[in-house]
Amino acid sequence: MLKGIPNILSPELLKVLMEMGHGDEIVIADGNFPPLLEAIVQFFPLDTFVKQPVTLMAVVPGDNYSPDIWPVYESIIRKFNPRFNNFEMLNRFEFYDRAKKAYAIVTTGEMARYANIILKKGII
C-alpha cells in the first residue's frame, strides 16, 4: 500500500499512467466519474506543446442538451492546471476515430451525457 494515492486509481491504471509517454492519450469513456478525473489529473501532466490537450465529444447537432458535466470537468482540470485554456471539441465520429488511437481507454459507470474525455499527456 502507498500513501497519498487516491483509492479510486487501481494498480493497473497507475501502471498505465506511468507507462504513457509524452503525447500519448488516455480516454475516459462511457460516461465519466469526476473523482476519477480528479485523481488522474493531479498526477498527469497535460501536454503544453499543443493548444488543447483535453478533448470532449461535442453535442450532436440538433440535440438541445447542455452538458452539465463540462463545467465540473473544467473546474477539476483548472484546479491542477491553472493555465488550462479550453477544450477541443470533436464531433462524435471524429472522437471515436481519435479514441481508437489512444494509448488506453478507461470505462466507468457514470451516466452523465457527453461525458467522454481525452487527456493528452505532457512532460514535467
N, C-alpha and C positions, 0 to 999 in steps of 0.2 A: 504494500500500500504506500502511496506517495501522499504528501501533504500539499494542500492548495490546489489540487486538480478537481474541477467540478465532477461530481459522480455521474453526471449525465454523459460524460465523454468516456466511452468504452475503451478498453485497452486496444482493440482493433482500430478504432477511429483515431486514437492518439498515434498509433503506428503509421497509419495512412498520412496523417498531417505531417509527421516528421519526415516521411519518405518523399513528400511532394517537393518539387523544385520550383525555382523562380519561373513564373508564367504558367505553371500548372493550375488547373481549375478544379474546384470541387462544387458539385451540385447538391443542394439540399432540396429535395423534391417530394412530391405527393403531399403538398402542404408543408408547412414548416412549424417548428416548435421554437418560439422565440428564446426560451432558455438554452436550447442547443446552439442557436446562432450566437448568443452572447458568450457561451462557453468557448466556442471556436474562435470568435474574433478577438478575444482577449489575448490569445496566443498566436494568432495567424496574421502575419503582416500582409497588408494589401499591397498590390503592385503599384508603385508610384511612377512607373515608366509608361503607364497607359492612362488615358484621360478618365476612363470609367472602369474601375476594377470590380465593380459589383453590378450584376445584370439581373433584371427581372423580366418575367414574361408579361408583356403588355396585355391590357384588357382587349378582348376580341371586339372588333368593330361591331357596333350595334348592341353590345351588352352594356346597358346603362348601369354599371356597377362601379363603385369607387372603393377599391380595396383598403379596408381599414387597417390591414396588417402592415402596409408600406410605411406609414409614419412610425410605427413601432420599430420596424427594421432600421429606418434612418436614425432613430434615437439610439438604438443599440450600437450601430456602426460608428456614429459620431462620438459615442462615449469612449471608444478605444482608438478612434481615428479622427481627431478633430478637424483635419484638413479635407475630410471626405467632401466631394463636390456634389455629385448627383449620380443617380442610377442610369445605367444603359438600359434601354427598353428594346426588347426584341419581340417580334410577333411570334405567335405560338409555334409555327413550324421552324422558324429560324432558331428559336430557343431549343427545340427538340434536336435539331441538327448540331447545335453547339454542345448540348449535353452529351451527345454520343461521343464526342471527342474529349470529354473531361477525364481527368485522372481518376476521379472517384465520384460515386453517386451515393448519397445517404438518403434513405427514405424514412419518413416519420409518420406519425399518426394524426398530425394536426389536420383539421378540416377547413381552415380558412381558405377562401378562394383567392387565386392569383398569388399564391404564397411561394411558388418556386423561385429559387435564387441561386445565382452562380457567383462564387468568390474566386478571384484570380490572386494567386499567391505572389507576394513580393519578396523583398530581401530585408534583412535587418541591418 
